């Protein structure tokens, strides 16, 4: 059975050792809303964590940051921590 070309992916691009995080927002209560992916950023799950737990999660997963304001540029969690001012402006 042939799949549409939009669904087909090069299996060589998938690496289960790579982890990705894309912050999608900060809730009115200060929780970090984000997408987490393993192997390829195209398939993800949506998660919500408090800021400190989010930073710990990113470090434990050694995840690359793929935030929307970076236009696809990857960052390590240490390079782009959640800014306290960003959290205060969302409350």
MMTF fields as JSON, N, C-alpha, C and O atoms, coordinates in Angstrom:
{
  "mmtfVersion": "1.0.0",
  "mmtfProducer": "UNKNOWN",
  "numBonds": 363,
  "numAtoms": 364,
  "numGroups": 91,
  "numChains": 1,
  "numModels": 1,
  "chainsPerModel": [1],
  "groupsPerChain": [91],
  "chainIdList": ["A"],
  "bondAtomList": [4, 2, 8, 6, 12, 10, 16, 14, 20, 18, 24, 22, 28, 26, 32, 30, 36, 34, 40, 38, 44, 42, 48, 46, 52, 50, 56, 54, 60, 58, 64, 62, 68, 66, 72, 70, 76, 74, 80, 78, 84, 82, 88, 86, 92, 90, 96, 94, 100, 98, 104, 102, 108, 106, 112, 110, 116, 114, 120, 118, 124, 122, 128, 126, 132, 130, 136, 134, 140, 138, 144, 142, 148, 146, 152, 150, 156, 154, 160, 158, 164, 162, 168, 166, 172, 170, 176, 174, 180, 178, 184, 182, 188, 186, 192, 190, 196, 194, 200, 198, 204, 202, 208, 206, 212, 210, 216, 214, 220, 218, 224, 222, 228, 226, 232, 230, 236, 234, 240, 238, 244, 242, 248, 246, 252, 250, 256, 254, 260, 258, 264, 262, 268, 266, 272, 270, 276, 274, 280, 278, 284, 282, 288, 286, 292, 290, 296, 294, 300, 298, 304, 302, 308, 306, 312, 310, 316, 314, 320, 318, 324, 322, 328, 326, 332, 330, 336, 334, 340, 338, 344, 342, 348, 346, 352, 350, 356, 354, 360, 358],
  "bondOrderList": [1, 1, 1, 1, 1, 1, 1, 1, 1, 1, 1, 1, 1, 1, 1, 1, 1, 1, 1, 1, 1, 1, 1, 1, 1, 1, 1, 1, 1, 1, 1, 1, 1, 1, 1, 1, 1, 1, 1, 1, 1, 1, 1, 1, 1, 1, 1, 1, 1, 1, 1, 1, 1, 1, 1, 1, 1, 1, 1, 1, 1, 1, 1, 1, 1, 1, 1, 1, 1, 1, 1, 1, 1, 1, 1, 1, 1, 1, 1, 1, 1, 1, 1, 1, 1, 1, 1, 1, 1, 1],
  "groupList": [{"groupName": "UNK", "atomNameList": ["N", "CA", "C", "O"], "elementList": ["N", "C", "C", "O"], "formalChargeList": [0, 0, 0, 0], "bondAtomList": [1, 0, 2, 1, 3, 2], "bondOrderList": [1, 1, 2], "singleLetterCode": "X", "chemCompType": "L-PEPTIDE LINKING"}],
  "groupTypeList": [0, 0, 0, 0, 0, 0, 0, 0, 0, 0, 0, 0, 0, 0, 0, 0, 0, 0, 0, 0, 0, 0, 0, 0, 0, 0, 0, 0, 0, 0, 0, 0, 0, 0, 0, 0, 0, 0, 0, 0, 0, 0, 0, 0, 0, 0, 0, 0, 0, 0, 0, 0, 0, 0, 0, 0, 0, 0, 0, 0, 0, 0, 0, 0, 0, 0, 0, 0, 0, 0, 0, 0, 0, 0, 0, 0, 0, 0, 0, 0, 0, 0, 0, 0, 0, 0, 0, 0, 0, 0, 0],
  "groupIdList": [1, 2, 3, 4, 5, 6, 7, 8, 9, 10, 11, 12, 13, 14, 15, 16, 17, 18, 19, 20, 21, 22, 23, 24, 25, 26, 27, 28, 29, 30, 31, 32, 33, 34, 35, 36, 37, 38, 39, 40, 41, 42, 43, 44, 45, 46, 47, 48, 49, 50, 51, 52, 53, 54, 55, 56, 57, 58, 59, 60, 61, 62, 63, 64, 65, 66, 67, 68, 69, 70, 71, 72, 73, 74, 75, 76, 77, 78, 79, 80, 81, 82, 83, 84, 85, 86, 87, 88, 89, 90, 91],
  "secStructList": [7, 7, 7, 7, 6, 6, 6, 7, 7, 7, 4, 4, 4, 7, 7, 6, 6, 7, 3, 3, 3, 3, 3, 3, 3, 3, 7, 6, 6, 1, 7, 3, 3, 3, 3, 3, 3, 3, 1, 7, 6, 6, 1, 7, 3, 3, 3, 3, 3, 7, 2, 2, 2, 2, 2, 2, 2, 2, 2, 2, 2, 6, 7, 3, 3, 7, 7, 4, 4, 4, 6, 6, 7, 7, 3, 3, 4, 4, 4, 4, 7, 7, 7, 2, 2, 2, 2, 2, 2, 2, 7],
  "xCoordList": [0.849, 0.0, 0.888, 1.8, 0.635, 1.412, 0.818, -0.394, 1.694, 1.264, 1.463, 2.35, 0.647, 0.874, 2.271, 2.782, 2.883, 4.259, 4.4, 5.489, 3.328, 3.417, 3.598, 4.052, 3.247, 3.377, 4.708, 5.252, 5.228, 6.464, 7.639, 7.744, 8.503, 9.701, 10.89, 10.745, 12.033, 13.254, 13.606, 13.914, 13.568, 13.881, 15.289, 15.575, 16.171, 17.52, 17.564, 18.556, 16.486, 16.428, 16.036, 16.25, 15.476, 15.011, 16.162, 16.781, 16.442, 17.486, 16.89, 16.701, 16.587, 15.931, 16.76, 16.25, 18.035, 18.863, 18.647, 19.026, 18.042, 17.826, 16.486, 15.485, 16.478, 15.265, 15.069, 16.034, 13.814, 13.493, 12.392, 11.483, 12.487, 11.469, 11.168, 12.075, 9.872, 9.448, 8.435, 7.336, 8.805, 7.904, 6.827, 7.124, 5.572, 4.457, 3.753, 2.958, 4.044, 3.428, 3.655, 4.257, 3.154, 3.165, 1.732, 1.14, 1.171, -0.226, -0.42, 0.543, -1.655, -1.977, -1.532, -1.397, -1.304, -0.839, 0.667, 1.203, 1.364, 2.821, 3.427, 4.647, 2.605, 3.126, 3.662, 3.105, 4.745, 5.34, 4.609, 4.533, 4.073, 3.397, 4.391, 4.971, 4.594, 5.613, 5.314, 4.501, 5.998, 5.936, 7.256, 8.327, 7.169, 8.351, 8.384, 7.376, 9.554, 9.719, 10.952, 11.942, 10.872, 12.02, 12.296, 11.407, 13.529, 13.932, 13.713, 14.579, 12.586, 12.237, 11.237, 10.267, 11.441, 10.538, 9.142, 8.252, 8.932, 7.633, 6.534, 5.355, 6.912, 5.943, 6.193, 7.28, 5.186, 5.415, 4.194, 3.098, 4.422, 3.346, 3.37, 4.423, 2.202, 2.11, 2.148, 1.443, 2.978, 3.131, 3.064, 3.241, 2.805, 2.756, 3.464, 3.161, 4.422, 5.164, 5.418, 5.43, 5.622, 6.091, 7.486, 8.199, 7.894, 9.176, 10.392, 11.207, 10.519, 11.688, 11.682, 12.725, 10.514, 10.406, 10.682, 11.257, 10.272, 10.544, 12.048, 12.549, 12.767, 14.219, 14.886, 15.812, 14.43, 14.976, 14.676, 15.535, 13.471, 13.072, 13.969, 14.457, 14.187, 15.03, 16.457, 17.066, 16.986, 18.353, 18.43, 19.373, 17.456, 17.46, 17.348, 17.915, 16.617, 16.434, 17.523, 17.597, 18.373, 19.379, 18.699, 19.184, 17.573, 16.735, 17.232, 17.711, 17.11, 17.395, 16.14, 15.038, 16.298, 15.166, 14.879, 15.789, 13.623, 13.174, 12.019, 10.935, 12.236, 11.156, 10.755, 11.573, 9.488, 8.927, 9.67, 9.822, 10.134, 10.827, 12.243, 12.913, 12.717, 14.054, 14.054, 15.117, 12.884, 12.746, 13.471, 14.151, 13.313, 13.884, 15.308, 15.875, 15.91, 17.275, 17.258, 16.53, 18.043, 18.079, 18.99, 20.023, 18.583, 19.373, 19.358, 18.394, 20.398, 20.387, 19.568, 19.419, 19.022, 18.212, 18.971, 18.386, 20.249, 21.018, 21.162, 21.297, 21.134, 21.304, 20.043, 20.133, 18.87, 17.619, 16.695, 15.622, 17.066, 16.151, 14.914, 14.94, 13.842, 12.632, 12.945, 13.472, 12.62, 12.891, 11.788, 10.605, 12.172, 11.184, 10.311, 9.125, 10.866, 10.067, 9.0, 7.89, 9.331, 8.362, 7.201, 6.045, 7.505, 6.457, 5.578, 4.355, 6.188, 5.407, 4.458, 3.345, 4.872, 4.027, 2.82, 1.851, 2.84, 1.742, 0.737, -0.336, 1.074, 0.188, -0.961, -1.794],
  "yCoordList": [-1.183, 0.0, 1.237, 1.344, 2.155, 3.391, 4.449, 4.667, 5.106, 6.199, 7.506, 7.606, 8.524, 9.839, 10.337, 10.042, 11.083, 11.544, 12.417, 12.486, 13.09, 13.943, 13.127, 13.655, 11.838, 10.997, 10.257, 9.956, 9.965, 9.212, 10.034, 11.229, 9.393, 10.039, 9.132, 7.915, 9.72, 8.95, 8.31, 9.02, 6.974, 6.321, 6.628, 6.464, 7.07, 7.433, 8.695, 8.95, 9.502, 10.731, 10.47, 11.33, 9.319, 9.01, 8.465, 7.464, 9.135, 8.697, 8.709, 9.785, 7.544, 7.497, 8.071, 8.234, 8.38, 9.001, 10.506, 11.134, 11.097, 12.547, 12.876, 12.201, 13.929, 14.378, 15.86, 16.618, 16.261, 17.636, 18.185, 17.46, 19.481, 20.185, 21.502, 22.249, 21.771, 23.044, 23.668, 23.142, 24.79, 25.49, 26.159, 26.903, 25.882, 26.46, 27.567, 28.314, 27.676, 28.74, 28.57, 27.602, 29.54, 29.504, 29.767, 30.77, 28.881, 29.004, 30.195, 30.769, 30.54, 31.657, 31.366, 32.29, 30.108, 29.724, 29.532, 29.117, 29.833, 29.779, 28.458, 28.298, 27.502, 26.223, 26.345, 27.066, 25.633, 25.628, 24.591, 23.42, 25.025, 24.128, 23.847, 24.774, 22.553, 22.234, 20.929, 20.122, 20.737, 19.503, 18.763, 19.37, 17.454, 16.622, 15.558, 14.905, 15.383, 14.409, 13.554, 14.003, 12.325, 11.42, 11.002, 10.513, 11.197, 10.737, 11.71, 11.856, 12.378, 13.318, 14.331, 13.932, 15.624, 16.624, 16.643, 17.315, 15.92, 15.945, 15.21, 15.535, 14.227, 13.47, 13.78, 13.52, 14.337, 14.798, 14.572, 14.278, 14.72, 14.728, 16.088, 16.713, 16.541, 17.818, 17.556, 16.683, 18.32, 18.172, 19.533, 20.567, 19.523, 20.742, 20.446, 19.456, 21.319, 21.154, 22.513, 23.531, 22.537, 23.768, 24.106, 23.2, 25.372, 25.774, 24.974, 24.544, 24.775, 24.043, 22.59, 22.05, 21.97, 20.584, 20.505, 19.528, 21.534, 21.58, 21.608, 20.864, 22.457, 22.546, 21.218, 20.784, 20.572, 19.266, 18.22, 17.402, 18.243, 17.303, 17.453, 16.461, 18.698, 18.957, 18.466, 17.87, 18.717, 18.28, 16.753, 16.17, 16.106, 14.648, 13.987, 12.919, 14.624, 14.079, 14.536, 14.039, 15.48, 16.081, 16.566, 16.327, 17.249, 17.659, 18.939, 19.853, 18.989, 20.205, 21.056, 20.542, 22.376, 23.294, 23.714, 24.108, 23.632, 24.045, 25.023, 24.785, 26.107, 27.042, 27.82, 28.068, 28.197, 28.871, 30.158, 30.488, 30.888, 32.155, 31.95, 32.918, 30.694, 30.396, 30.026, 29.787, 29.975, 29.619, 28.322, 28.214, 27.325, 26.012, 25.825, 24.752, 26.819, 26.688, 25.946, 26.329, 24.904, 24.089, 24.716, 25.302, 24.581, 25.062, 24.004, 23.248, 23.947, 23.064, 23.724, 24.946, 22.955, 23.558, 24.632, 25.646, 24.421, 25.399, 26.72, 27.777, 26.659, 27.874, 28.72, 29.927, 28.135, 28.866, 28.517, 27.961, 28.818, 28.516, 29.405, 30.463, 28.979, 29.783, 31.026, 30.931, 32.167, 33.454, 33.782, 33.709, 34.146, 34.512, 35.674, 35.71, 36.623, 37.743, 37.26, 37.791, 36.254, 35.668, 35.063, 35.195, 34.402, 33.805, 34.861, 34.721, 35.922, 36.97, 37.66, 38.017, 37.856, 38.555, 37.733, 38.29, 36.413, 35.546, 35.337, 34.773, 35.781, 35.541, 36.501, 36.435],
  "zCoordList": [0.0, 0.0, 0.0, 0.82, -0.894, -0.971, -0.064, -0.044, 0.689, 1.543, 0.806, -0.042, 1.114, 0.51, 0.864, 1.945, -0.035, 0.178, 1.415, 1.985, 1.852, 3.038, 4.309, 5.324, 4.264, 5.449, 5.446, 6.509, 4.281, 4.19, 4.704, 4.427, 5.442, 5.978, 5.719, 5.599, 5.637, 5.451, 6.79, 7.746, 6.876, 8.147, 8.642, 9.828, 7.752, 8.158, 8.998, 9.681, 8.958, 9.744, 11.197, 12.051, 11.489, 12.836, 13.665, 13.306, 14.78, 15.714, 17.116, 17.683, 17.697, 19.0, 20.145, 21.253, 19.889, 20.937, 21.009, 21.997, 19.976, 19.943, 20.587, 20.344, 21.417, 22.107, 21.8, 21.711, 21.64, 21.282, 22.181, 22.586, 22.487, 23.258, 22.548, 22.183, 22.36, 21.784, 22.75, 22.924, 23.376, 24.283, 23.438, 22.503, 23.781, 23.033, 23.798, 23.227, 25.097, 25.873, 27.359, 27.823, 28.078, 29.54, 29.97, 29.572, 30.774, 31.179, 32.12, 32.628, 32.332, 33.237, 34.667, 35.47, 34.993, 36.332, 36.384, 37.411, 35.276, 35.262, 34.823, 34.875, 34.389, 33.93, 32.506, 31.678, 32.238, 30.903, 30.06, 30.433, 28.924, 27.981, 26.865, 26.3, 26.542, 25.552, 24.839, 25.29, 23.703, 22.937, 23.144, 23.128, 23.336, 23.533, 22.451, 22.183, 21.823, 20.742, 20.976, 21.555, 20.519, 20.527, 19.094, 18.397, 18.662, 17.344, 16.217, 15.354, 16.199, 15.14, 15.69, 16.334, 15.459, 16.038, 15.418, 15.939, 14.317, 13.653, 14.427, 14.286, 15.238, 16.024, 17.492, 18.008, 18.168, 19.544, 20.42, 19.943, 21.713, 22.7, 23.375, 23.499, 23.811, 24.511, 26.008, 26.515, 26.71, 28.151, 28.83, 28.187, 30.141, 30.951, 32.265, 32.93, 32.642, 33.894, 34.531, 33.839, 35.857, 36.487, 35.946, 35.514, 35.955, 35.366, 35.849, 35.033, 37.149, 37.666, 37.18, 36.81, 37.183, 36.706, 35.204, 34.726, 34.465, 33.029, 32.774, 31.93, 33.496, 33.314, 33.682, 32.996, 34.749, 35.139, 34.069, 33.742, 33.53, 32.479, 31.256, 30.714, 30.82, 29.654, 29.888, 29.0, 31.082, 31.401, 31.438, 30.904, 32.058, 32.157, 30.785, 30.555, 29.882, 28.53, 27.561, 26.437, 27.987, 27.098, 25.815, 24.71, 25.988, 24.866, 24.21, 24.881, 22.889, 22.142, 22.146, 21.95, 22.372, 22.345, 20.92, 20.191, 20.518, 19.203, 19.35, 18.818, 20.056, 20.331, 19.085, 18.199, 19.033, 17.862, 17.525, 16.349, 18.528, 18.255, 17.743, 17.384, 17.702, 17.2, 15.727, 15.155, 15.103, 13.688, 13.362, 12.342, 14.257, 13.992, 14.462, 14.255, 15.084, 15.575, 16.901, 17.816, 17.013, 18.223, 19.267, 18.945, 20.529, 21.658, 22.743, 22.863, 23.517, 24.669, 25.759, 25.745, 26.717, 27.773, 28.553, 28.936, 28.787, 29.56, 28.81, 29.427, 27.491, 26.695, 26.672, 26.452, 26.891, 26.816, 27.976, 27.742, 29.213, 30.308, 30.234, 29.604, 30.872, 30.93, 31.755, 32.864, 31.214, 31.837, 32.847, 32.515, 34.087, 35.108, 34.659, 34.988, 33.916, 33.415, 32.448, 32.428, 31.645, 30.727, 31.515, 31.116, 32.628, 33.447, 34.091, 34.11, 34.621, 35.289, 34.323, 34.709, 33.075, 32.112, 31.716, 31.203, 31.938, 31.558, 32.699, 32.481, 33.894, 35.05, 35.085, 35.989]
}
